[in-house]
């Protein structure tokens, strides 16, 4: 199991790496497309995951995650429990401005 750590990798120049975590893949893809459609003066990479921990196999090639967004559907207890169980795989320093919770009601 791999714990996401804040400072274990160097940041990439002019690049933001965002990870969206949630149980509903279609909502994750919609948000991802919206982020990518915006005009940026820097590169934005969006990665999707249904839950944490991330696989250990590709940990060396994985970029540093600059922003972690949990999409929680308030009408789904599964969505909330998935977010709760994923929190233990995040370094506590991530919660200082790098983790957001996006609540949906669909």
Buried (B, 14 or more C-beta within 10 A) or exposed (E): EBEBBBEEBEEBEEBBBBBBBBBBEEBBEEBBEEBEEEEEEEEBBBBBBEBBBBEEEEEEEBBBBBBBBBBBBEEBEEBBEBBEEBEEBBEEEBEEEBBEEBEBEE
